[in-house]
Amino acid sequence: MKDEGTNIEVFNDGTQPEEELIEVCPICGCAELYYEAGGIEGLYHCKHCGYIGAFVIDANKEMMELIQKEYDASARDAE
């Protein structure tokens, strides 16, 4: 289904509520991100794992939890 007036394809048919997406760290899944260098460079900094980069993931709660579980499992394996 195409959204009227745009070329964006809409996958929500209106029967389910829109999911809230949260910007999370691609490494650990933490949502505690802030802009590095005042946002001038467009880099995010994760307060949990120290990741610095321009790439973040727009995730729903389920995806965020999966990333966090994977990160925790890899951290345990590294010990």
PDB file of N, CA, C and O in Angstrom:
ATOM      1  N   MET A   1       0.846  -1.167   0.000  1.00  0.00           N
ATOM      2  CA  MET A   1       0.000   0.000   0.000  1.00  0.00           C
ATOM      3  C   MET A   1       0.896   1.235   0.000  1.00  0.00           C
ATOM      4  O   MET A   1       1.806   1.337   0.823  1.00  0.00           O
ATOM      5  N   LYS A   2       0.651   2.167  -0.905  1.00  0.00           N
ATOM      6  CA  LYS A   2       1.433   3.395  -0.995  1.00  0.00           C
ATOM      7  C   LYS A   2       0.740   4.498  -0.219  1.00  0.00           C
ATOM      8  O   LYS A   2      -0.482   4.636  -0.258  1.00  0.00           O
ATOM      9  N   ASP A   3       1.550   5.289   0.492  1.00  0.00           N
ATOM     10  CA  ASP A   3       1.050   6.450   1.203  1.00  0.00           C
ATOM     11  C   ASP A   3       0.717   7.520   0.173  1.00  0.00           C
ATOM     12  O   ASP A   3       1.522   7.795  -0.717  1.00  0.00           O
ATOM     13  N   GLU A   4      -0.452   8.122   0.283  1.00  0.00           N
ATOM     14  CA  GLU A   4      -0.861   9.137  -0.686  1.00  0.00           C
ATOM     15  C   GLU A   4       0.061  10.333  -0.634  1.00  0.00           C
ATOM     16  O   GLU A   4       0.358  10.848   0.444  1.00  0.00           O
ATOM     17  N   GLY A   5       0.524  10.785  -1.811  1.00  0.00           N
ATOM     18  CA  GLY A   5       1.351  11.969  -1.913  1.00  0.00           C
ATOM     19  C   GLY A   5       2.838  11.717  -1.734  1.00  0.00           C
ATOM     20  O   GLY A   5       3.640  12.639  -1.882  1.00  0.00           O
ATOM     21  N   THR A   6       3.220  10.483  -1.419  1.00  0.00           N
ATOM     22  CA  THR A   6       4.644  10.159  -1.278  1.00  0.00           C
ATOM     23  C   THR A   6       4.929   8.845  -1.973  1.00  0.00           C
ATOM     24  O   THR A   6       4.017   8.154  -2.426  1.00  0.00           O
ATOM     25  N   ASN A   7       6.192   8.511  -2.052  1.00  0.00           N
ATOM     26  CA  ASN A   7       6.602   7.223  -2.618  1.00  0.00           C
ATOM     27  C   ASN A   7       6.951   6.230  -1.526  1.00  0.00           C
ATOM     28  O   ASN A   7       7.638   5.240  -1.781  1.00  0.00           O
ATOM     29  N   ILE A   8       6.488   6.482  -0.320  1.00  0.00           N
ATOM     30  CA  ILE A   8       6.788   5.616   0.810  1.00  0.00           C
ATOM     31  C   ILE A   8       5.739   4.526   0.902  1.00  0.00           C
ATOM     32  O   ILE A   8       4.537   4.790   0.883  1.00  0.00           O
ATOM     33  N   GLU A   9       6.221   3.289   1.003  1.00  0.00           N
ATOM     34  CA  GLU A   9       5.305   2.165   1.142  1.00  0.00           C
ATOM     35  C   GLU A   9       4.970   1.989   2.621  1.00  0.00           C
ATOM     36  O   GLU A   9       5.863   1.949   3.467  1.00  0.00           O
ATOM     37  N   VAL A  10       3.694   1.885   2.922  1.00  0.00           N
ATOM     38  CA  VAL A  10       3.231   1.757   4.295  1.00  0.00           C
ATOM     39  C   VAL A  10       2.881   0.300   4.547  1.00  0.00           C
ATOM     40  O   VAL A  10       2.104  -0.294   3.799  1.00  0.00           O
ATOM     41  N   PHE A  11       3.458  -0.283   5.605  1.00  0.00           N
ATOM     42  CA  PHE A  11       3.210  -1.680   5.912  1.00  0.00           C
ATOM     43  C   PHE A  11       2.162  -1.862   6.997  1.00  0.00           C
ATOM     44  O   PHE A  11       1.617  -2.956   7.149  1.00  0.00           O
ATOM     45  N   ASN A  12       1.872  -0.818   7.750  1.00  0.00           N
ATOM     46  CA  ASN A  12       0.852  -0.903   8.783  1.00  0.00           C
ATOM     47  C   ASN A  12      -0.495  -0.614   8.143  1.00  0.00           C
ATOM     48  O   ASN A  12      -0.718   0.477   7.619  1.00  0.00           O
ATOM     49  N   ASP A  13      -1.385  -1.584   8.185  1.00  0.00           N
ATOM     50  CA  ASP A  13      -2.697  -1.426   7.553  1.00  0.00           C
ATOM     51  C   ASP A  13      -3.720  -0.766   8.463  1.00  0.00           C
ATOM     52  O   ASP A  13      -4.895  -0.673   8.106  1.00  0.00           O
ATOM     53  N   GLY A  14      -3.293  -0.309   9.628  1.00  0.00           N
ATOM     54  CA  GLY A  14      -4.189   0.384  10.547  1.00  0.00           C
ATOM     55  C   GLY A  14      -4.839  -0.523  11.574  1.00  0.00           C
ATOM     56  O   GLY A  14      -5.525  -0.039  12.475  1.00  0.00           O
ATOM     57  N   THR A  15      -4.639  -1.831  11.459  1.00  0.00           N
ATOM     58  CA  THR A  15      -5.242  -2.747  12.417  1.00  0.00           C
ATOM     59  C   THR A  15      -4.384  -2.904  13.663  1.00  0.00           C
ATOM     60  O   THR A  15      -4.886  -3.312  14.711  1.00  0.00           O
ATOM     61  N   GLN A  16      -3.084  -2.583  13.564  1.00  0.00           N
ATOM     62  CA  GLN A  16      -2.194  -2.673  14.707  1.00  0.00           C
ATOM     63  C   GLN A  16      -1.619  -1.293  14.995  1.00  0.00           C
ATOM     64  O   GLN A  16      -1.396  -0.509  14.073  1.00  0.00           O
ATOM     65  N   PRO A  17      -1.379  -0.991  16.259  1.00  0.00           N
ATOM     66  CA  PRO A  17      -0.786   0.316  16.583  1.00  0.00           C
ATOM     67  C   PRO A  17       0.651   0.391  16.080  1.00  0.00           C
ATOM     68  O   PRO A  17       1.338  -0.626  15.985  1.00  0.00           O
ATOM     69  N   GLU A  18       1.100   1.608  15.758  1.00  0.00           N
ATOM     70  CA  GLU A  18       2.475   1.827  15.320  1.00  0.00           C
ATOM     71  C   GLU A  18       3.411   1.490  16.469  1.00  0.00           C
ATOM     72  O   GLU A  18       3.114   1.807  17.621  1.00  0.00           O
ATOM     73  N   GLU A  19       4.546   0.848  16.168  1.00  0.00           N
ATOM     74  CA  GLU A  19       5.525   0.526  17.187  1.00  0.00           C
ATOM     75  C   GLU A  19       6.407   1.732  17.463  1.00  0.00           C
ATOM     76  O   GLU A  19       6.766   2.474  16.549  1.00  0.00           O
ATOM     77  N   GLU A  20       6.751   1.922  18.721  1.00  0.00           N
ATOM     78  CA  GLU A  20       7.669   2.989  19.088  1.00  0.00           C
ATOM     79  C   GLU A  20       9.090   2.486  18.872  1.00  0.00           C
ATOM     80  O   GLU A  20       9.472   1.439  19.395  1.00  0.00           O
ATOM     81  N   LEU A  21       9.864   3.234  18.103  1.00  0.00           N
ATOM     82  CA  LEU A  21      11.247   2.866  17.852  1.00  0.00           C
ATOM     83  C   LEU A  21      12.166   3.733  18.698  1.00  0.00           C
ATOM     84  O   LEU A  21      11.934   4.929  18.873  1.00  0.00           O
ATOM     85  N   ILE A  22      13.209   3.108  19.216  1.00  0.00           N
ATOM     86  CA  ILE A  22      14.167   3.762  20.094  1.00  0.00           C
ATOM     87  C   ILE A  22      15.538   3.667  19.447  1.00  0.00           C
ATOM     88  O   ILE A  22      15.896   2.615  18.917  1.00  0.00           O
ATOM     89  N   GLU A  23      16.312   4.745  19.481  1.00  0.00           N
ATOM     90  CA  GLU A  23      17.686   4.693  18.980  1.00  0.00           C
ATOM     91  C   GLU A  23      18.542   3.982  20.017  1.00  0.00           C
ATOM     92  O   GLU A  23      18.630   4.417  21.165  1.00  0.00           O
ATOM     93  N   VAL A  24      19.182   2.870  19.598  1.00  0.00           N
ATOM     94  CA  VAL A  24      20.015   2.099  20.516  1.00  0.00           C
ATOM     95  C   VAL A  24      21.398   1.877  19.913  1.00  0.00           C
ATOM     96  O   VAL A  24      21.587   1.964  18.699  1.00  0.00           O
ATOM     97  N   CYS A  25      22.353   1.591  20.783  1.00  0.00           N
ATOM     98  CA  CYS A  25      23.720   1.289  20.388  1.00  0.00           C
ATOM     99  C   CYS A  25      23.748  -0.021  19.596  1.00  0.00           C
ATOM    100  O   CYS A  25      23.122  -0.997  20.012  1.00  0.00           O
ATOM    101  N   PRO A  26      24.461  -0.063  18.464  1.00  0.00           N
ATOM    102  CA  PRO A  26      24.518  -1.301  17.683  1.00  0.00           C
ATOM    103  C   PRO A  26      25.385  -2.383  18.333  1.00  0.00           C
ATOM    104  O   PRO A  26      25.317  -3.544  17.931  1.00  0.00           O
ATOM    105  N   ILE A  27      26.189  -2.024  19.322  1.00  0.00           N
ATOM    106  CA  ILE A  27      27.067  -2.974  19.987  1.00  0.00           C
ATOM    107  C   ILE A  27      26.383  -3.654  21.169  1.00  0.00           C
ATOM    108  O   ILE A  27      26.367  -4.881  21.264  1.00  0.00           O
ATOM    109  N   CYS A  28      25.809  -2.836  22.084  1.00  0.00           N
ATOM    110  CA  CYS A  28      25.264  -3.408  23.326  1.00  0.00           C
ATOM    111  C   CYS A  28      23.751  -3.254  23.468  1.00  0.00           C
ATOM    112  O   CYS A  28      23.167  -3.840  24.379  1.00  0.00           O
ATOM    113  N   GLY A  29      23.099  -2.485  22.595  1.00  0.00           N
ATOM    114  CA  GLY A  29      21.653  -2.324  22.665  1.00  0.00           C
ATOM    115  C   GLY A  29      21.175  -1.311  23.683  1.00  0.00           C
ATOM    116  O   GLY A  29      19.972  -1.203  23.923  1.00  0.00           O
ATOM    117  N   CYS A  30      22.085  -0.567  24.288  1.00  0.00           N
ATOM    118  CA  CYS A  30      21.725   0.426  25.298  1.00  0.00           C
ATOM    119  C   CYS A  30      21.127   1.670  24.635  1.00  0.00           C
ATOM    120  O   CYS A  30      21.583   2.095  23.574  1.00  0.00           O
ATOM    121  N   ALA A  31      20.121   2.238  25.258  1.00  0.00           N
ATOM    122  CA  ALA A  31      19.483   3.437  24.713  1.00  0.00           C
ATOM    123  C   ALA A  31      20.092   4.716  25.280  1.00  0.00           C
ATOM    124  O   ALA A  31      19.667   5.814  24.919  1.00  0.00           O
ATOM    125  N   GLU A  32      21.080   4.589  26.163  1.00  0.00           N
ATOM    126  CA  GLU A  32      21.714   5.761  26.760  1.00  0.00           C
ATOM    127  C   GLU A  32      22.826   6.275  25.846  1.00  0.00           C
ATOM    128  O   GLU A  32      24.008   6.009  26.066  1.00  0.00           O
ATOM    129  N   LEU A  33      22.419   7.013  24.825  1.00  0.00           N
ATOM    130  CA  LEU A  33      23.340   7.578  23.845  1.00  0.00           C
ATOM    131  C   LEU A  33      23.338   9.088  23.967  1.00  0.00           C
ATOM    132  O   LEU A  33      22.324   9.688  24.323  1.00  0.00           O
ATOM    133  N   TYR A  34      24.467   9.697  23.673  1.00  0.00           N
ATOM    134  CA  TYR A  34      24.516  11.150  23.583  1.00  0.00           C
ATOM    135  C   TYR A  34      25.409  11.522  22.418  1.00  0.00           C
ATOM    136  O   TYR A  34      26.221  10.715  21.965  1.00  0.00           O
ATOM    137  N   TYR A  35      25.257  12.756  21.928  1.00  0.00           N
ATOM    138  CA  TYR A  35      26.070  13.220  20.813  1.00  0.00           C
ATOM    139  C   TYR A  35      27.480  13.526  21.269  1.00  0.00           C
ATOM    140  O   TYR A  35      27.682  14.237  22.253  1.00  0.00           O
ATOM    141  N   GLU A  36      28.448  12.993  20.562  1.00  0.00           N
ATOM    142  CA  GLU A  36      29.849  13.274  20.815  1.00  0.00           C
ATOM    143  C   GLU A  36      30.198  14.612  20.182  1.00  0.00           C
ATOM    144  O   GLU A  36      29.736  14.906  19.080  1.00  0.00           O
ATOM    145  N   ALA A  37      30.984  15.410  20.837  1.00  0.00           N
ATOM    146  CA  ALA A  37      31.440  16.725  20.344  1.00  0.00           C
ATOM    147  C   ALA A  37      30.262  17.650  20.041  1.00  0.00           C
ATOM    148  O   ALA A  37      30.296  18.396  19.063  1.00  0.00           O
ATOM    149  N   GLY A  38      29.242  17.605  20.858  1.00  0.00           N
ATOM    150  CA  GLY A  38      28.116  18.525  20.705  1.00  0.00           C
ATOM    151  C   GLY A  38      27.246  18.286  19.490  1.00  0.00           C
ATOM    152  O   GLY A  38      26.461  19.157  19.116  1.00  0.00           O
ATOM    153  N   GLY A  39      27.366  17.126  18.867  1.00  0.00           N
ATOM    154  CA  GLY A  39      26.529  16.808  17.716  1.00  0.00           C
ATOM    155  C   GLY A  39      27.019  17.379  16.409  1.00  0.00           C
ATOM    156  O   GLY A  39      26.361  17.206  15.383  1.00  0.00           O
ATOM    157  N   ILE A  40      28.167  18.065  16.410  1.00  0.00           N
ATOM    158  CA  ILE A  40      28.688  18.692  15.199  1.00  0.00           C
ATOM    159  C   ILE A  40      29.082  17.642  14.177  1.00  0.00           C
ATOM    160  O   ILE A  40      28.796  17.797  12.990  1.00  0.00           O
ATOM    161  N   GLU A  41      29.727  16.588  14.616  1.00  0.00           N
ATOM    162  CA  GLU A  41      30.207  15.551  13.706  1.00  0.00           C
ATOM    163  C   GLU A  41      29.151  14.482  13.422  1.00  0.00           C
ATOM    164  O   GLU A  41      29.346  13.654  12.532  1.00  0.00           O
ATOM    165  N   GLY A  42      28.065  14.484  14.141  1.00  0.00           N
ATOM    166  CA  GLY A  42      27.029  13.472  13.944  1.00  0.00           C
ATOM    167  C   GLY A  42      27.405  12.126  14.517  1.00  0.00           C
ATOM    168  O   GLY A  42      26.958  11.094  14.015  1.00  0.00           O
ATOM    169  N   LEU A  43      28.224  12.114  15.566  1.00  0.00           N
ATOM    170  CA  LEU A  43      28.653  10.868  16.182  1.00  0.00           C
ATOM    171  C   LEU A  43      27.929  10.664  17.504  1.00  0.00           C
ATOM    172  O   LEU A  43      27.751  11.598  18.286  1.00  0.00           O
ATOM    173  N   TYR A  44      27.517   9.427  17.735  1.00  0.00           N
ATOM    174  CA  TYR A  44      26.881   9.054  18.989  1.00  0.00           C
ATOM    175  C   TYR A  44      27.918   8.404  19.895  1.00  0.00           C
ATOM    176  O   TYR A  44      28.872   7.789  19.418  1.00  0.00           O
ATOM    177  N   HIS A  45      27.729   8.543  21.198  1.00  0.00           N
ATOM    178  CA  HIS A  45      28.592   7.906  22.183  1.00  0.00           C
ATOM    179  C   HIS A  45      27.686   7.133  23.142  1.00  0.00           C
ATOM    180  O   HIS A  45      26.744   7.688  23.706  1.00  0.00           O
ATOM    181  N   CYS A  46      27.982   5.851  23.316  1.00  0.00           N
ATOM    182  CA  CYS A  46      27.194   4.998  24.215  1.00  0.00           C
ATOM    183  C   CYS A  46      27.769   5.084  25.625  1.00  0.00           C
ATOM    184  O   CYS A  46      28.971   4.904  25.817  1.00  0.00           O
ATOM    185  N   LYS A  47      26.923   5.358  26.604  1.00  0.00           N
ATOM    186  CA  LYS A  47      27.362   5.458  27.997  1.00  0.00           C
ATOM    187  C   LYS A  47      27.698   4.090  28.586  1.00  0.00           C
ATOM    188  O   LYS A  47      28.442   4.005  29.563  1.00  0.00           O
ATOM    189  N   HIS A  48      27.159   3.020  28.002  1.00  0.00           N
ATOM    190  CA  HIS A  48      27.345   1.687  28.574  1.00  0.00           C
ATOM    191  C   HIS A  48      28.630   1.018  28.106  1.00  0.00           C
ATOM    192  O   HIS A  48      29.421   0.565  28.933  1.00  0.00           O
ATOM    193  N   CYS A  49      28.857   0.946  26.785  1.00  0.00           N
ATOM    194  CA  CYS A  49      30.012   0.203  26.272  1.00  0.00           C
ATOM    195  C   CYS A  49      31.104   1.100  25.692  1.00  0.00           C
ATOM    196  O   CYS A  49      32.191   0.618  25.375  1.00  0.00           O
ATOM    197  N   GLY A  50      30.829   2.399  25.549  1.00  0.00           N
ATOM    198  CA  GLY A  50      31.839   3.311  25.027  1.00  0.00           C
ATOM    199  C   GLY A  50      31.873   3.434  23.511  1.00  0.00           C
ATOM    200  O   GLY A  50      32.753   4.101  22.968  1.00  0.00           O
ATOM    201  N   TYR A  51      30.930   2.802  22.819  1.00  0.00           N
ATOM    202  CA  TYR A  51      30.868   2.897  21.355  1.00  0.00           C
ATOM    203  C   TYR A  51      30.792   4.354  20.917  1.00  0.00           C
ATOM    204  O   TYR A  51      30.046   5.142  21.499  1.00  0.00           O
ATOM    205  N   ILE A  52      31.560   4.712  19.894  1.00  0.00           N
ATOM    206  CA  ILE A  52      31.466   6.021  19.263  1.00  0.00           C
ATOM    207  C   ILE A  52      31.335   5.795  17.767  1.00  0.00           C
ATOM    208  O   ILE A  52      32.194   5.162  17.154  1.00  0.00           O
ATOM    209  N   GLY A  53      30.267   6.307  17.179  1.00  0.00           N
ATOM    210  CA  GLY A  53      30.061   6.151  15.746  1.00  0.00           C
ATOM    211  C   GLY A  53      28.790   6.824  15.289  1.00  0.00           C
ATOM    212  O   GLY A  53      27.972   7.259  16.099  1.00  0.00           O
ATOM    213  N   ALA A  54      28.632   6.906  13.982  1.00  0.00           N
ATOM    214  CA  ALA A  54      27.473   7.568  13.400  1.00  0.00           C
ATOM    215  C   ALA A  54      26.281   6.623  13.264  1.00  0.00           C
ATOM    216  O   ALA A  54      25.149   7.078  13.098  1.00  0.00           O
ATOM    217  N   PHE A  55      26.522   5.332  13.332  1.00  0.00           N
ATOM    218  CA  PHE A  55      25.475   4.336  13.117  1.00  0.00           C
ATOM    219  C   PHE A  55      24.796   3.966  14.429  1.00  0.00           C
ATOM    220  O   PHE A  55      25.460   3.571  15.387  1.00  0.00           O
ATOM    221  N   VAL A  56      23.479   4.094  14.469  1.00  0.00           N
ATOM    222  CA  VAL A  56      22.672   3.598  15.578  1.00  0.00           C
ATOM    223  C   VAL A  56      21.509   2.809  14.985  1.00  0.00           C
ATOM    224  O   VAL A  56      21.202   2.941  13.800  1.00  0.00           O
ATOM    225  N   ILE A  57      20.880   2.010  15.792  1.00  0.00           N
ATOM    226  CA  ILE A  57      19.770   1.178  15.335  1.00  0.00           C
ATOM    227  C   ILE A  57      18.463   1.729  15.887  1.00  0.00           C
ATOM    228  O   ILE A  57      18.354   2.011  17.080  1.00  0.00           O
ATOM    229  N   ASP A  58      17.466   1.882  15.005  1.00  0.00           N
ATOM    230  CA  ASP A  58      16.112   2.220  15.436  1.00  0.00           C
ATOM    231  C   ASP A  58      15.419   0.890  15.725  1.00  0.00           C
ATOM    232  O   ASP A  58      15.019   0.174  14.807  1.00  0.00           O
ATOM    233  N   ALA A  59      15.286   0.574  16.995  1.00  0.00           N
ATOM    234  CA  ALA A  59      14.788  -0.739  17.404  1.00  0.00           C
ATOM    235  C   ALA A  59      13.534  -0.622  18.240  1.00  0.00           C
ATOM    236  O   ALA A  59      13.330   0.361  18.952  1.00  0.00           O
ATOM    237  N   ASN A  60      12.692  -1.650  18.143  1.00  0.00           N
ATOM    238  CA  ASN A  60      11.580  -1.749  19.070  1.00  0.00           C
ATOM    239  C   ASN A  60      12.101  -2.426  20.340  1.00  0.00           C
ATOM    240  O   ASN A  60      13.258  -2.843  20.387  1.00  0.00           O
ATOM    241  N   LYS A  61      11.284  -2.534  21.336  1.00  0.00           N
ATOM    242  CA  LYS A  61      11.716  -3.063  22.635  1.00  0.00           C
ATOM    243  C   LYS A  61      12.239  -4.497  22.511  1.00  0.00           C
ATOM    244  O   LYS A  61      13.236  -4.848  23.141  1.00  0.00           O
ATOM    245  N   GLU A  62      11.577  -5.316  21.710  1.00  0.00           N
ATOM    246  CA  GLU A  62      11.987  -6.710  21.543  1.00  0.00           C
ATOM    247  C   GLU A  62      13.380  -6.797  20.913  1.00  0.00           C
ATOM    248  O   GLU A  62      14.223  -7.566  21.375  1.00  0.00           O
ATOM    249  N   MET A  63      13.620  -6.015  19.865  1.00  0.00           N
ATOM    250  CA  MET A  63      14.915  -6.033  19.197  1.00  0.00           C
ATOM    251  C   MET A  63      16.015  -5.526  20.133  1.00  0.00           C
ATOM    252  O   MET A  63      17.123  -6.062  20.139  1.00  0.00           O
ATOM    253  N   MET A  64      15.710  -4.502  20.916  1.00  0.00           N
ATOM    254  CA  MET A  64      16.670  -3.954  21.866  1.00  0.00           C
ATOM    255  C   MET A  64      17.077  -5.022  22.886  1.00  0.00           C
ATOM    256  O   MET A  64      18.257  -5.146  23.214  1.00  0.00           O
ATOM    257  N   GLU A  65      16.121  -5.782  23.381  1.00  0.00           N
ATOM    258  CA  GLU A  65      16.406  -6.839  24.350  1.00  0.00           C
ATOM    259  C   GLU A  65      17.252  -7.947  23.731  1.00  0.00           C
ATOM    260  O   GLU A  65      18.123  -8.503  24.399  1.00  0.00           O
ATOM    261  N   LEU A  66      17.007  -8.275  22.459  1.00  0.00           N
ATOM    262  CA  LEU A  66      17.802  -9.298  21.776  1.00  0.00           C
ATOM    263  C   LEU A  66      19.254  -8.860  21.622  1.00  0.00           C
ATOM    264  O   LEU A  66      20.166  -9.660  21.830  1.00  0.00           O
ATOM    265  N   ILE A  67      19.476  -7.606  21.261  1.00  0.00           N
ATOM    266  CA  ILE A  67      20.839  -7.083  21.128  1.00  0.00           C
ATOM    267  C   ILE A  67      21.539  -7.117  22.480  1.00  0.00           C
ATOM    268  O   ILE A  67      22.710  -7.486  22.561  1.00  0.00           O
ATOM    269  N   GLN A  68      20.836  -6.737  23.539  1.00  0.00           N
ATOM    270  CA  GLN A  68      21.417  -6.740  24.883  1.00  0.00           C
ATOM    271  C   GLN A  68      21.783  -8.157  25.329  1.00  0.00           C
ATOM    272  O   GLN A  68      22.842  -8.361  25.923  1.00  0.00           O
ATOM    273  N   LYS A  69      20.917  -9.140  25.050  1.00  0.00           N
ATOM    274  CA  LYS A  69      21.206 -10.525  25.422  1.00  0.00           C
ATOM    275  C   LYS A  69      22.434 -11.036  24.676  1.00  0.00           C
ATOM    276  O   LYS A  69      23.280 -11.710  25.263  1.00  0.00           O
ATOM    277  N   GLU A  70      22.536 -10.722  23.394  1.00  0.00           N
ATOM    278  CA  GLU A  70      23.686 -11.145  22.590  1.00  0.00           C
ATOM    279  C   GLU A  70      24.976 -10.513  23.122  1.00  0.00           C
ATOM    280  O   GLU A  70      26.006 -11.183  23.207  1.00  0.00           O
ATOM    281  N   TYR A  71      24.923  -9.241  23.474  1.00  0.00           N
ATOM    282  CA  TYR A  71      26.089  -8.551  24.017  1.00  0.00           C
ATOM    283  C   TYR A  71      26.504  -9.160  25.359  1.00  0.00           C
ATOM    284  O   TYR A  71      27.690  -9.394  25.593  1.00  0.00           O
ATOM    285  N   ASP A  72      25.536  -9.415  26.237  1.00  0.00           N
ATOM    286  CA  ASP A  72      25.826 -10.014  27.534  1.00  0.00           C
ATOM    287  C   ASP A  72      26.433 -11.408  27.373  1.00  0.00           C
ATOM    288  O   ASP A  72      27.361 -11.764  28.099  1.00  0.00           O
ATOM    289  N   ALA A  73      25.917 -12.200  26.426  1.00  0.00           N
ATOM    290  CA  ALA A  73      26.447 -13.537  26.195  1.00  0.00           C
ATOM    291  C   ALA A  73      27.872 -13.478  25.678  1.00  0.00           C
ATOM    292  O   ALA A  73      28.712 -14.276  26.094  1.00  0.00           O
ATOM    293  N   SER A  74      28.162 -12.547  24.780  1.00  0.00           N
ATOM    294  CA  SER A  74      29.525 -12.424  24.259  1.00  0.00           C
ATOM    295  C   SER A  74      30.484 -11.912  25.331  1.00  0.00           C
ATOM    296  O   SER A  74      31.658 -12.281  25.333  1.00  0.00           O
ATOM    297  N   ALA A  75      30.005 -11.074  26.231  1.00  0.00           N
ATOM    298  CA  ALA A  75      30.838 -10.579  27.335  1.00  0.00           C
ATOM    299  C   ALA A  75      31.173 -11.707  28.303  1.00  0.00           C
ATOM    300  O   ALA A  75      32.289 -11.772  28.819  1.00  0.00           O
ATOM    301  N   ARG A  76      30.205 -12.604  28.554  1.00  0.00           N
ATOM    302  CA  ARG A  76      30.463 -13.762  29.427  1.00  0.00           C
ATOM    303  C   ARG A  76      31.465 -14.700  28.792  1.00  0.00           C
ATOM    304  O   ARG A  76      32.328 -15.242  29.483  1.00  0.00           O
ATOM    305  N   ASP A  77      31.367 -14.908  27.461  1.00  0.00           N
ATOM    306  CA  ASP A  77      32.281 -15.796  26.763  1.00  0.00           C
ATOM    307  C   ASP A  77      33.711 -15.254  26.770  1.00  0.00           C
ATOM    308  O   ASP A  77      34.668 -16.028  26.745  1.00  0.00           O
ATOM    309  N   ALA A  78      33.858 -13.936  26.802  1.00  0.00           N
ATOM    310  CA  ALA A  78      35.170 -13.306  26.792  1.00  0.00           C
ATOM    311  C   ALA A  78      35.890 -13.423  28.137  1.00  0.00           C
ATOM    312  O   ALA A  78      37.110 -13.274  28.207  1.00  0.00           O
ATOM    313  N   GLU A  79      35.139 -13.687  29.192  1.00  0.00           N
ATOM    314  CA  GLU A  79      35.743 -13.770  30.538  1.00  0.00           C
ATOM    315  C   GLU A  79      36.537 -15.006  30.733  1.00  0.00           C
ATOM    316  O   GLU A  79      37.102 -15.215  31.807  1.00  0.00           O
TER     317      GLU A  79
END
